[in-house]
Amino acid sequence: MSVPEGVEVPRVAARAALAVPGVTGLQRTLRRSLADAAHRVPARREAPSHEAGVRARHDRRSGTWHLEVRCVLDDGRRALDAARDVRDSVRTRVGSHLADLEAEAPVDVTVEVTRIDTRAR
């Protein structure tokens, strides 16, 4: 199965995760932060994209999308409940996005809570 043009799985996943109550942001991986710092032009300051907190990989043999979402949560909800909601929301929205593109595929989502932000309240 080939991946069609215009599939924006990380963007769709990021938006779905950020829409979940209790999610205050997505955190980039250390590897991505270091790579961006090494290639950044000093005069240009950009805010990191939300997709930076989502890692997406498409397994061409099985057709499955594997997503890793790194979330920062506020302290108003149990982390387990928020992580489950993120997983369900991302799986549903990405699956729907792929169906709209006639590229239906299984979606496997792993959620990592990287921080609980006590200042978000």
Backbone as XML, in Angstrom:
<?xml version="1.0"?>
<chain id="A" units="angstrom">
  <residue number="1" name="MET">
    <atom name="N" x="0.854" y="-1.181" z="0.000"/>
    <atom name="CA" x="0.000" y="0.000" z="0.000"/>
    <atom name="C" x="0.891" y="1.232" z="0.000"/>
  </residue>
  <residue number="2" name="SER">
    <atom name="N" x="0.664" y="2.123" z="-0.916"/>
    <atom name="CA" x="1.456" y="3.351" z="-0.943"/>
    <atom name="C" x="0.702" y="4.452" z="-0.209"/>
  </residue>
  <residue number="3" name="VAL">
    <atom name="N" x="1.464" y="5.406" z="0.298"/>
    <atom name="CA" x="0.878" y="6.521" z="1.031"/>
    <atom name="C" x="0.566" y="7.620" z="0.026"/>
  </residue>
  <residue number="4" name="PRO">
    <atom name="N" x="-0.697" y="8.046" z="-0.075"/>
    <atom name="CA" x="-1.054" y="9.071" z="-1.052"/>
    <atom name="C" x="-0.484" y="10.433" z="-0.691"/>
  </residue>
  <residue number="5" name="GLU">
    <atom name="N" x="-0.345" y="11.249" z="-1.708"/>
    <atom name="CA" x="0.094" y="12.632" z="-1.500"/>
    <atom name="C" x="-0.912" y="13.346" z="-0.608"/>
  </residue>
  <residue number="6" name="GLY">
    <atom name="N" x="-0.407" y="14.260" z="0.211"/>
    <atom name="CA" x="-1.292" y="15.082" z="1.032"/>
    <atom name="C" x="-1.669" y="14.471" z="2.368"/>
  </residue>
  <residue number="7" name="VAL">
    <atom name="N" x="-1.136" y="13.297" z="2.685"/>
    <atom name="CA" x="-1.438" y="12.700" z="3.986"/>
    <atom name="C" x="-0.646" y="13.460" z="5.036"/>
  </residue>
  <residue number="8" name="GLU">
    <atom name="N" x="-1.351" y="14.123" z="5.896"/>
    <atom name="CA" x="-0.725" y="14.941" z="6.940"/>
    <atom name="C" x="-1.005" y="14.324" z="8.293"/>
  </residue>
  <residue number="9" name="VAL">
    <atom name="N" x="-0.607" y="13.090" z="8.461"/>
    <atom name="CA" x="-0.919" y="12.343" z="9.669"/>
    <atom name="C" x="-0.395" y="13.037" z="10.929"/>
  </residue>
  <residue number="10" name="PRO">
    <atom name="N" x="0.865" y="13.496" z="10.968"/>
    <atom name="CA" x="1.326" y="14.159" z="12.196"/>
    <atom name="C" x="0.507" y="15.401" z="12.558"/>
  </residue>
  <residue number="11" name="ARG">
    <atom name="N" x="0.129" y="16.188" z="11.572"/>
    <atom name="CA" x="-0.662" y="17.398" z="11.841"/>
    <atom name="C" x="-2.044" y="17.037" z="12.377"/>
  </residue>
  <residue number="12" name="VAL">
    <atom name="N" x="-2.686" y="16.059" z="11.758"/>
    <atom name="CA" x="-4.011" y="15.624" z="12.212"/>
    <atom name="C" x="-3.912" y="15.069" z="13.630"/>
  </residue>
  <residue number="13" name="ALA">
    <atom name="N" x="-2.891" y="14.270" z="13.893"/>
    <atom name="CA" x="-2.704" y="13.695" z="15.229"/>
    <atom name="C" x="-2.456" y="14.783" z="16.270"/>
  </residue>
  <residue number="14" name="ALA">
    <atom name="N" x="-1.638" y="15.775" z="15.926"/>
    <atom name="CA" x="-1.343" y="16.865" z="16.860"/>
    <atom name="C" x="-2.606" y="17.648" z="17.205"/>
  </residue>
  <residue number="15" name="ARG">
    <atom name="N" x="-3.398" y="17.961" z="16.206"/>
    <atom name="CA" x="-4.632" y="18.703" z="16.459"/>
    <atom name="C" x="-5.594" y="17.905" z="17.326"/>
  </residue>
  <residue number="16" name="ALA">
    <atom name="N" x="-5.672" y="16.601" z="17.077"/>
    <atom name="CA" x="-6.561" y="15.749" z="17.873"/>
    <atom name="C" x="-6.094" y="15.699" z="19.323"/>
  </residue>
  <residue number="17" name="ALA">
    <atom name="N" x="-4.803" y="15.572" z="19.532"/>
    <atom name="CA" x="-4.265" y="15.512" z="20.900"/>
    <atom name="C" x="-4.485" y="16.824" z="21.627"/>
  </residue>
  <residue number="18" name="LEU">
    <atom name="N" x="-4.247" y="17.931" z="20.954"/>
    <atom name="CA" x="-4.386" y="19.245" z="21.597"/>
    <atom name="C" x="-5.840" y="19.591" z="21.924"/>
  </residue>
  <residue number="19" name="ALA">
    <atom name="N" x="-6.783" y="18.924" z="21.283"/>
    <atom name="CA" x="-8.204" y="19.175" z="21.546"/>
    <atom name="C" x="-8.707" y="18.448" z="22.795"/>
  </residue>
  <residue number="20" name="VAL">
    <atom name="N" x="-7.909" y="17.566" z="23.333"/>
    <atom name="CA" x="-8.320" y="16.791" z="24.516"/>
    <atom name="C" x="-8.192" y="17.665" z="25.766"/>
  </residue>
  <residue number="21" name="PRO">
    <atom name="N" x="-9.237" y="17.716" z="26.584"/>
    <atom name="CA" x="-9.154" y="18.495" z="27.829"/>
    <atom name="C" x="-8.002" y="17.996" z="28.701"/>
  </residue>
  <residue number="22" name="GLY">
    <atom name="N" x="-7.237" y="18.938" z="29.218"/>
    <atom name="CA" x="-6.111" y="18.600" z="30.076"/>
    <atom name="C" x="-4.769" y="18.605" z="29.368"/>
  </residue>
  <residue number="23" name="VAL">
    <atom name="N" x="-4.775" y="18.608" z="28.033"/>
    <atom name="CA" x="-3.515" y="18.641" z="27.277"/>
    <atom name="C" x="-3.144" y="20.105" z="27.049"/>
  </residue>
  <residue number="24" name="THR">
    <atom name="N" x="-1.989" y="20.510" z="27.577"/>
    <atom name="CA" x="-1.572" y="21.901" z="27.423"/>
    <atom name="C" x="-0.581" y="22.094" z="26.280"/>
  </residue>
  <residue number="25" name="GLY">
    <atom name="N" x="-0.017" y="21.004" z="25.802"/>
    <atom name="CA" x="0.928" y="21.118" z="24.698"/>
    <atom name="C" x="1.518" y="19.775" z="24.340"/>
  </residue>
  <residue number="26" name="LEU">
    <atom name="N" x="2.344" y="19.789" z="23.318"/>
    <atom name="CA" x="3.065" y="18.608" z="22.876"/>
    <atom name="C" x="4.547" y="18.900" z="22.992"/>
  </residue>
  <residue number="27" name="GLN">
    <atom name="N" x="5.306" y="17.918" z="23.398"/>
    <atom name="CA" x="6.736" y="18.132" z="23.612"/>
    <atom name="C" x="7.548" y="17.428" z="22.542"/>
  </residue>
  <residue number="28" name="ARG">
    <atom name="N" x="8.492" y="18.170" z="22.010"/>
    <atom name="CA" x="9.380" y="17.633" z="20.994"/>
    <atom name="C" x="10.340" y="16.622" z="21.608"/>
  </residue>
  <residue number="29" name="THR">
    <atom name="N" x="10.840" y="15.720" z="20.778"/>
    <atom name="CA" x="11.853" y="14.782" z="21.254"/>
    <atom name="C" x="13.191" y="15.498" z="21.331"/>
  </residue>
  <residue number="30" name="LEU">
    <atom name="N" x="14.080" y="15.007" z="22.148"/>
    <atom name="CA" x="15.406" y="15.603" z="22.279"/>
    <atom name="C" x="16.143" y="15.569" z="20.948"/>
  </residue>
  <residue number="31" name="ARG">
    <atom name="N" x="16.031" y="14.465" z="20.224"/>
    <atom name="CA" x="16.707" y="14.352" z="18.929"/>
    <atom name="C" x="16.249" y="15.451" z="17.971"/>
  </residue>
  <residue number="32" name="ARG">
    <atom name="N" x="14.946" y="15.703" z="17.943"/>
    <atom name="CA" x="14.413" y="16.725" z="17.044"/>
    <atom name="C" x="14.861" y="18.120" z="17.483"/>
  </residue>
  <residue number="33" name="SER">
    <atom name="N" x="14.876" y="18.379" z="18.783"/>
    <atom name="CA" x="15.315" y="19.676" z="19.297"/>
    <atom name="C" x="16.772" y="19.941" z="18.937"/>
  </residue>
  <residue number="34" name="LEU">
    <atom name="N" x="17.613" y="18.923" z="19.110"/>
    <atom name="CA" x="19.033" y="19.088" z="18.779"/>
    <atom name="C" x="19.242" y="19.272" z="17.282"/>
  </residue>
  <residue number="35" name="ALA">
    <atom name="N" x="18.505" y="18.522" z="16.474"/>
    <atom name="CA" x="18.634" y="18.657" z="15.022"/>
    <atom name="C" x="18.195" y="20.048" z="14.566"/>
  </residue>
  <residue number="36" name="ASP">
    <atom name="N" x="17.086" y="20.532" z="15.121"/>
    <atom name="CA" x="16.618" y="21.875" z="14.763"/>
    <atom name="C" x="17.633" y="22.937" z="15.188"/>
  </residue>
  <residue number="37" name="ALA">
    <atom name="N" x="18.213" y="22.774" z="16.367"/>
    <atom name="CA" x="19.198" y="23.741" z="16.854"/>
    <atom name="C" x="20.442" y="23.749" z="15.976"/>
  </residue>
  <residue number="38" name="ALA">
    <atom name="N" x="20.836" y="22.605" z="15.487"/>
    <atom name="CA" x="22.029" y="22.510" z="14.640"/>
    <atom name="C" x="21.813" y="23.138" z="13.271"/>
  </residue>
  <residue number="39" name="HIS">
    <atom name="N" x="20.569" y="23.161" z="12.796"/>
    <atom name="CA" x="20.288" y="23.674" z="11.455"/>
    <atom name="C" x="19.597" y="25.031" z="11.444"/>
  </residue>
  <residue number="40" name="ARG">
    <atom name="N" x="19.357" y="25.572" z="12.594"/>
    <atom name="CA" x="18.624" y="26.835" z="12.674"/>
    <atom name="C" x="19.523" y="28.006" z="12.288"/>
  </residue>
  <residue number="41" name="VAL">
    <atom name="N" x="18.970" y="28.893" z="11.508"/>
    <atom name="CA" x="19.655" y="30.136" z="11.183"/>
    <atom name="C" x="19.437" y="31.073" z="12.364"/>
  </residue>
  <residue number="42" name="PRO">
    <atom name="N" x="20.508" y="31.590" z="12.987"/>
    <atom name="CA" x="20.360" y="32.383" z="14.217"/>
    <atom name="C" x="19.418" y="33.576" z="14.101"/>
  </residue>
  <residue number="43" name="ALA">
    <atom name="N" x="19.307" y="34.195" z="12.947"/>
    <atom name="CA" x="18.481" y="35.391" z="12.813"/>
    <atom name="C" x="16.995" y="35.057" z="12.750"/>
  </residue>
  <residue number="44" name="ARG">
    <atom name="N" x="16.652" y="33.822" z="12.502"/>
    <atom name="CA" x="15.257" y="33.437" z="12.328"/>
    <atom name="C" x="14.754" y="32.688" z="13.558"/>
  </residue>
  <residue number="45" name="ARG">
    <atom name="N" x="13.750" y="33.238" z="14.237"/>
    <atom name="CA" x="13.160" y="32.572" z="15.415"/>
    <atom name="C" x="11.741" y="32.155" z="15.063"/>
  </residue>
  <residue number="46" name="GLU">
    <atom name="N" x="11.510" y="30.862" z="15.015"/>
    <atom name="CA" x="10.180" y="30.345" z="14.751"/>
    <atom name="C" x="9.711" y="29.530" z="15.938"/>
  </residue>
  <residue number="47" name="ALA">
    <atom name="N" x="8.443" y="29.575" z="16.187"/>
    <atom name="CA" x="7.881" y="28.688" z="17.204"/>
    <atom name="C" x="7.846" y="27.281" z="16.624"/>
  </residue>
  <residue number="48" name="PRO">
    <atom name="N" x="8.144" y="26.281" z="17.428"/>
    <atom name="CA" x="8.096" y="24.919" z="16.909"/>
    <atom name="C" x="6.672" y="24.532" z="16.530"/>
  </residue>
  <residue number="49" name="SER">
    <atom name="N" x="6.537" y="23.728" z="15.507"/>
    <atom name="CA" x="5.211" y="23.282" z="15.100"/>
    <atom name="C" x="4.684" y="22.277" z="16.118"/>
  </residue>
  <residue number="50" name="HIS">
    <atom name="N" x="3.360" y="22.174" z="16.184"/>
    <atom name="CA" x="2.758" y="21.212" z="17.096"/>
    <atom name="C" x="3.093" y="19.785" z="16.690"/>
  </residue>
  <residue number="51" name="GLU">
    <atom name="N" x="3.295" y="19.564" z="15.390"/>
    <atom name="CA" x="3.601" y="18.218" z="14.916"/>
    <atom name="C" x="4.919" y="17.715" z="15.480"/>
  </residue>
  <residue number="52" name="ALA">
    <atom name="N" x="5.750" y="18.626" z="16.009"/>
    <atom name="CA" x="7.039" y="18.221" z="16.567"/>
    <atom name="C" x="6.858" y="17.261" z="17.735"/>
  </residue>
  <residue number="53" name="GLY">
    <atom name="N" x="5.700" y="17.253" z="18.379"/>
    <atom name="CA" x="5.435" y="16.346" z="19.482"/>
    <atom name="C" x="4.821" y="15.028" z="19.046"/>
  </residue>
  <residue number="54" name="VAL">
    <atom name="N" x="4.735" y="14.812" z="17.737"/>
    <atom name="CA" x="4.152" y="13.588" z="17.199"/>
    <atom name="C" x="5.166" y="12.933" z="16.269"/>
  </residue>
  <residue number="55" name="ARG">
    <atom name="N" x="5.401" y="11.676" z="16.519"/>
    <atom name="CA" x="6.266" y="10.912" z="15.623"/>
    <atom name="C" x="5.392" y="9.900" z="14.897"/>
  </residue>
  <residue number="56" name="ALA">
    <atom name="N" x="5.425" y="9.925" z="13.574"/>
    <atom name="CA" x="4.584" y="9.033" z="12.778"/>
    <atom name="C" x="5.466" y="8.178" z="11.867"/>
  </residue>
  <residue number="57" name="ARG">
    <atom name="N" x="5.104" y="6.914" z="11.820"/>
    <atom name="CA" x="5.825" y="5.991" z="10.935"/>
    <atom name="C" x="4.789" y="5.094" z="10.270"/>
  </residue>
  <residue number="58" name="HIS">
    <atom name="N" x="4.916" y="4.931" z="8.967"/>
    <atom name="CA" x="4.004" y="4.075" z="8.218"/>
    <atom name="C" x="4.731" y="2.798" z="7.846"/>
  </residue>
  <residue number="59" name="ASP">
    <atom name="N" x="4.234" y="1.672" z="8.320"/>
    <atom name="CA" x="4.807" y="0.373" z="7.997"/>
    <atom name="C" x="4.235" y="-0.070" z="6.651"/>
  </residue>
  <residue number="60" name="ARG">
    <atom name="N" x="5.055" y="-0.060" z="5.647"/>
    <atom name="CA" x="4.579" y="-0.374" z="4.294"/>
    <atom name="C" x="4.127" y="-1.824" z="4.140"/>
  </residue>
  <residue number="61" name="ARG">
    <atom name="N" x="4.724" y="-2.728" z="4.903"/>
    <atom name="CA" x="4.328" y="-4.137" z="4.779"/>
    <atom name="C" x="2.935" y="-4.389" z="5.341"/>
  </residue>
  <residue number="62" name="SER">
    <atom name="N" x="2.677" y="-3.893" z="6.537"/>
    <atom name="CA" x="1.377" y="-4.149" z="7.162"/>
    <atom name="C" x="0.360" y="-3.058" z="6.840"/>
  </residue>
  <residue number="63" name="GLY">
    <atom name="N" x="0.851" y="-1.880" z="6.438"/>
    <atom name="CA" x="-0.033" y="-0.754" z="6.171"/>
    <atom name="C" x="-0.392" y="0.038" z="7.418"/>
  </residue>
  <residue number="64" name="THR">
    <atom name="N" x="0.093" y="-0.379" z="8.562"/>
    <atom name="CA" x="-0.253" y="0.254" z="9.836"/>
    <atom name="C" x="0.516" y="1.559" z="10.043"/>
  </residue>
  <residue number="65" name="TRP">
    <atom name="N" x="-0.185" y="2.547" z="10.567"/>
    <atom name="CA" x="0.443" y="3.789" z="11.009"/>
    <atom name="C" x="0.765" y="3.642" z="12.482"/>
  </residue>
  <residue number="66" name="HIS">
    <atom name="N" x="2.013" y="3.893" z="12.856"/>
    <atom name="CA" x="2.446" y="3.875" z="14.251"/>
    <atom name="C" x="2.719" y="5.321" z="14.664"/>
  </residue>
  <residue number="67" name="LEU">
    <atom name="N" x="1.992" y="5.789" z="15.655"/>
    <atom name="CA" x="2.118" y="7.175" z="16.109"/>
    <atom name="C" x="2.558" y="7.207" z="17.560"/>
  </residue>
  <residue number="68" name="GLU">
    <atom name="N" x="3.490" y="8.097" z="17.864"/>
    <atom name="CA" x="3.904" y="8.351" z="19.238"/>
    <atom name="C" x="3.602" y="9.812" z="19.523"/>
  </residue>
  <residue number="69" name="VAL">
    <atom name="N" x="2.794" y="10.053" z="20.535"/>
    <atom name="CA" x="2.378" y="11.415" z="20.887"/>
    <atom name="C" x="2.946" y="11.728" z="22.265"/>
  </residue>
  <residue number="70" name="ARG">
    <atom name="N" x="3.721" y="12.821" z="22.356"/>
    <atom name="CA" x="4.355" y="13.227" z="23.625"/>
    <atom name="C" x="3.604" y="14.448" z="24.158"/>
  </residue>
  <residue number="71" name="CYS">
    <atom name="N" x="2.877" y="14.247" z="25.266"/>
    <atom name="CA" x="1.973" y="15.273" z="25.788"/>
    <atom name="C" x="2.465" y="15.912" z="27.077"/>
  </residue>
  <residue number="72" name="VAL">
    <atom name="N" x="2.136" y="17.189" z="27.204"/>
    <atom name="CA" x="2.271" y="17.916" z="28.462"/>
    <atom name="C" x="0.844" y="18.128" z="28.955"/>
  </residue>
  <residue number="73" name="LEU">
    <atom name="N" x="0.594" y="17.752" z="30.204"/>
    <atom name="CA" x="-0.751" y="17.843" z="30.762"/>
    <atom name="C" x="-0.809" y="18.878" z="31.873"/>
  </residue>
  <residue number="74" name="ASP">
    <atom name="N" x="-2.030" y="19.392" z="32.122"/>
    <atom name="CA" x="-2.198" y="20.214" z="33.320"/>
    <atom name="C" x="-2.526" y="19.270" z="34.480"/>
  </residue>
  <residue number="75" name="ASP">
    <atom name="N" x="-2.512" y="19.788" z="35.674"/>
    <atom name="CA" x="-2.717" y="18.914" z="36.827"/>
    <atom name="C" x="-4.188" y="18.787" z="37.231"/>
  </residue>
  <residue number="76" name="GLY">
    <atom name="N" x="-5.097" y="19.193" z="36.360"/>
    <atom name="CA" x="-6.518" y="19.141" z="36.667"/>
    <atom name="C" x="-7.180" y="17.805" z="36.383"/>
  </residue>
  <residue number="77" name="ARG">
    <atom name="N" x="-6.491" y="16.899" z="35.697"/>
    <atom name="CA" x="-7.051" y="15.581" z="35.367"/>
    <atom name="C" x="-6.042" y="14.499" z="35.682"/>
  </residue>
  <residue number="78" name="ARG">
    <atom name="N" x="-6.547" y="13.320" z="35.903"/>
    <atom name="CA" x="-5.630" y="12.190" z="36.080"/>
    <atom name="C" x="-4.897" y="11.946" z="34.766"/>
  </residue>
  <residue number="79" name="ALA">
    <atom name="N" x="-3.601" y="11.729" z="34.856"/>
    <atom name="CA" x="-2.774" y="11.519" z="33.660"/>
    <atom name="C" x="-3.259" y="10.315" z="32.866"/>
  </residue>
  <residue number="80" name="LEU">
    <atom name="N" x="-3.644" y="9.256" z="33.523"/>
    <atom name="CA" x="-4.110" y="8.061" z="32.839"/>
    <atom name="C" x="-5.354" y="8.345" z="32.011"/>
  </residue>
  <residue number="81" name="ASP">
    <atom name="N" x="-6.304" y="9.088" z="32.581"/>
    <atom name="CA" x="-7.530" y="9.417" z="31.855"/>
    <atom name="C" x="-7.223" y="10.291" z="30.640"/>
  </residue>
  <residue number="82" name="ALA">
    <atom name="N" x="-6.377" y="11.289" z="30.827"/>
    <atom name="CA" x="-6.023" y="12.171" z="29.715"/>
    <atom name="C" x="-5.288" y="11.396" z="28.621"/>
  </residue>
  <residue number="83" name="ALA">
    <atom name="N" x="-4.369" y="10.519" z="29.002"/>
    <atom name="CA" x="-3.616" y="9.734" z="28.017"/>
    <atom name="C" x="-4.546" y="8.814" z="27.228"/>
  </residue>
  <residue number="84" name="ARG">
    <atom name="N" x="-5.494" y="8.203" z="27.897"/>
    <atom name="CA" x="-6.465" y="7.354" z="27.183"/>
    <atom name="C" x="-7.299" y="8.168" z="26.206"/>
  </residue>
  <residue number="85" name="ASP">
    <atom name="N" x="-7.721" y="9.354" z="26.640"/>
    <atom name="CA" x="-8.506" y="10.216" z="25.755"/>
    <atom name="C" x="-7.691" y="10.673" z="24.553"/>
  </residue>
  <residue number="86" name="VAL">
    <atom name="N" x="-6.418" y="10.978" z="24.770"/>
    <atom name="CA" x="-5.543" y="11.361" z="23.656"/>
    <atom name="C" x="-5.430" y="10.199" z="22.683"/>
  </residue>
  <residue number="87" name="ARG">
    <atom name="N" x="-5.167" y="9.009" z="23.200"/>
    <atom name="CA" x="-5.033" y="7.825" z="22.335"/>
    <atom name="C" x="-6.292" y="7.621" z="21.492"/>
  </residue>
  <residue number="88" name="ASP">
    <atom name="N" x="-7.455" y="7.668" z="22.137"/>
    <atom name="CA" x="-8.709" y="7.447" z="21.419"/>
    <atom name="C" x="-8.984" y="8.539" z="20.393"/>
  </residue>
  <residue number="89" name="SER">
    <atom name="N" x="-8.737" y="9.793" z="20.777"/>
    <atom name="CA" x="-8.978" y="10.915" z="19.880"/>
    <atom name="C" x="-8.060" y="10.862" z="18.658"/>
  </residue>
  <residue number="90" name="VAL">
    <atom name="N" x="-6.785" y="10.600" z="18.893"/>
    <atom name="CA" x="-5.827" y="10.540" z="17.778"/>
    <atom name="C" x="-6.173" y="9.376" z="16.854"/>
  </residue>
  <residue number="91" name="ARG">
    <atom name="N" x="-6.450" y="8.219" z="17.423"/>
    <atom name="CA" x="-6.780" y="7.046" z="16.596"/>
    <atom name="C" x="-8.012" y="7.327" z="15.736"/>
  </residue>
  <residue number="92" name="THR">
    <atom name="N" x="-9.037" y="7.925" z="16.336"/>
    <atom name="CA" x="-10.278" y="8.204" z="15.609"/>
    <atom name="C" x="-10.067" y="9.228" z="14.506"/>
  </residue>
  <residue number="93" name="ARG">
    <atom name="N" x="-9.405" y="10.338" z="14.839"/>
    <atom name="CA" x="-9.239" y="11.408" z="13.849"/>
    <atom name="C" x="-8.307" y="11.017" z="12.712"/>
  </residue>
  <residue number="94" name="VAL">
    <atom name="N" x="-7.211" y="10.341" z="13.031"/>
    <atom name="CA" x="-6.290" y="9.909" z="11.972"/>
    <atom name="C" x="-6.972" y="8.855" z="11.103"/>
  </residue>
  <residue number="95" name="GLY">
    <atom name="N" x="-7.692" y="7.927" z="11.717"/>
    <atom name="CA" x="-8.425" y="6.928" z="10.932"/>
    <atom name="C" x="-9.430" y="7.566" z="10.001"/>
  </residue>
  <residue number="96" name="SER">
    <atom name="N" x="-10.141" y="8.568" z="10.489"/>
    <atom name="CA" x="-11.115" y="9.290" z="9.668"/>
    <atom name="C" x="-10.428" y="10.045" z="8.533"/>
  </residue>
  <residue number="97" name="HIS">
    <atom name="N" x="-9.298" y="10.670" z="8.841"/>
    <atom name="CA" x="-8.534" y="11.400" z="7.820"/>
    <atom name="C" x="-8.080" y="10.452" z="6.705"/>
  </residue>
  <residue number="98" name="LEU">
    <atom name="N" x="-7.564" y="9.296" z="7.097"/>
    <atom name="CA" x="-7.117" y="8.327" z="6.099"/>
    <atom name="C" x="-8.288" y="7.806" z="5.273"/>
  </residue>
  <residue number="99" name="ALA">
    <atom name="N" x="-9.435" y="7.586" z="5.918"/>
    <atom name="CA" x="-10.624" y="7.128" z="5.193"/>
    <atom name="C" x="-11.080" y="8.171" z="4.183"/>
  </residue>
  <residue number="100" name="ASP">
    <atom name="N" x="-11.008" y="9.459" z="4.568"/>
    <atom name="CA" x="-11.377" y="10.534" z="3.643"/>
    <atom name="C" x="-10.491" y="10.542" z="2.403"/>
  </residue>
  <residue number="101" name="LEU">
    <atom name="N" x="-9.239" y="10.116" z="2.571"/>
    <atom name="CA" x="-8.294" y="10.065" z="1.454"/>
    <atom name="C" x="-8.316" y="8.717" z="0.744"/>
  </residue>
  <residue number="102" name="GLU">
    <atom name="N" x="-9.273" y="7.862" z="1.133"/>
    <atom name="CA" x="-9.373" y="6.504" z="0.594"/>
    <atom name="C" x="-8.072" y="5.737" z="0.787"/>
  </residue>
  <residue number="103" name="ALA">
    <atom name="N" x="-7.477" y="5.919" z="1.969"/>
    <atom name="CA" x="-6.220" y="5.254" z="2.317"/>
    <atom name="C" x="-6.360" y="4.613" z="3.694"/>
  </residue>
  <residue number="104" name="GLU">
    <atom name="N" x="-7.506" y="3.974" z="3.941"/>
    <atom name="CA" x="-7.763" y="3.391" z="5.259"/>
    <atom name="C" x="-6.647" y="2.442" z="5.654"/>
  </residue>
  <residue number="105" name="ALA">
    <atom name="N" x="-6.266" y="2.539" z="6.928"/>
    <atom name="CA" x="-5.195" y="1.700" z="7.450"/>
    <atom name="C" x="-5.336" y="1.619" z="8.963"/>
  </residue>
  <residue number="106" name="PRO">
    <atom name="N" x="-4.840" y="0.539" z="9.558"/>
    <atom name="CA" x="-4.841" y="0.470" z="11.019"/>
    <atom name="C" x="-3.970" y="1.578" z="11.606"/>
  </residue>
  <residue number="107" name="VAL">
    <atom name="N" x="-4.368" y="2.096" z="12.766"/>
    <atom name="CA" x="-3.626" y="3.164" z="13.435"/>
    <atom name="C" x="-3.297" y="2.701" z="14.846"/>
  </residue>
  <residue number="108" name="ASP">
    <atom name="N" x="-2.006" y="2.664" z="15.164"/>
    <atom name="CA" x="-1.525" y="2.274" z="16.481"/>
    <atom name="C" x="-0.976" y="3.536" z="17.153"/>
  </residue>
  <residue number="109" name="VAL">
    <atom name="N" x="-1.503" y="3.880" z="18.325"/>
    <atom name="CA" x="-1.117" y="5.120" z="18.999"/>
    <atom name="C" x="-0.514" y="4.817" z="20.369"/>
  </residue>
  <residue number="110" name="THR">
    <atom name="N" x="0.660" y="5.386" z="20.622"/>
    <atom name="CA" x="1.298" y="5.330" z="21.927"/>
    <atom name="C" x="1.354" y="6.753" z="22.462"/>
  </residue>
  <residue number="111" name="VAL">
    <atom name="N" x="0.918" y="6.936" z="23.700"/>
    <atom name="CA" x="0.927" y="8.265" z="24.315"/>
    <atom name="C" x="1.936" y="8.261" z="25.453"/>
  </residue>
  <residue number="112" name="GLU">
    <atom name="N" x="2.798" y="9.256" z="25.431"/>
    <atom name="CA" x="3.778" y="9.425" z="26.500"/>
    <atom name="C" x="3.511" y="10.763" z="27.177"/>
  </residue>
  <residue number="113" name="VAL">
    <atom name="N" x="3.258" y="10.725" z="28.467"/>
    <atom name="CA" x="3.087" y="11.959" z="29.239"/>
    <atom name="C" x="4.477" y="12.372" z="29.695"/>
  </residue>
  <residue number="114" name="THR">
    <atom name="N" x="4.944" y="13.492" z="29.169"/>
    <atom name="CA" x="6.316" y="13.926" z="29.456"/>
    <atom name="C" x="6.404" y="14.886" z="30.634"/>
  </residue>
  <residue number="115" name="ARG">
    <atom name="N" x="5.290" y="15.533" z="30.956"/>
    <atom name="CA" x="5.320" y="16.506" z="32.057"/>
    <atom name="C" x="3.901" y="16.822" z="32.492"/>
  </residue>
  <residue number="116" name="ILE">
    <atom name="N" x="3.753" y="17.125" z="33.770"/>
    <atom name="CA" x="2.497" y="17.646" z="34.317"/>
    <atom name="C" x="2.780" y="19.091" z="34.687"/>
  </residue>
  <residue number="117" name="ASP">
    <atom name="N" x="2.073" y="19.998" z="34.052"/>
    <atom name="CA" x="2.308" y="21.434" z="34.235"/>
    <atom name="C" x="1.376" y="21.970" z="35.317"/>
  </residue>
  <residue number="118" name="THR">
    <atom name="N" x="1.923" y="22.287" z="36.474"/>
    <atom name="CA" x="1.115" y="22.794" z="37.584"/>
    <atom name="C" x="0.777" y="24.274" z="37.401"/>
  </residue>
  <residue number="119" name="ARG">
    <atom name="N" x="1.459" y="24.949" z="36.488"/>
    <atom name="CA" x="1.200" y="26.375" z="36.255"/>
    <atom name="C" x="0.063" y="26.600" z="35.277"/>
  </residue>
  <residue number="120" name="ALA">
    <atom name="N" x="-0.440" y="25.554" z="34.617"/>
    <atom name="CA" x="-1.440" y="25.696" z="33.567"/>
    <atom name="C" x="-2.821" y="26.072" z="34.084"/>
  </residue>
  <residue number="121" name="ARG">
    <atom name="N" x="-3.056" y="25.912" z="35.355"/>
    <atom name="CA" x="-4.386" y="26.207" z="35.902"/>
    <atom name="C" x="-4.680" y="27.647" z="35.939"/>
  </residue>
</chain>
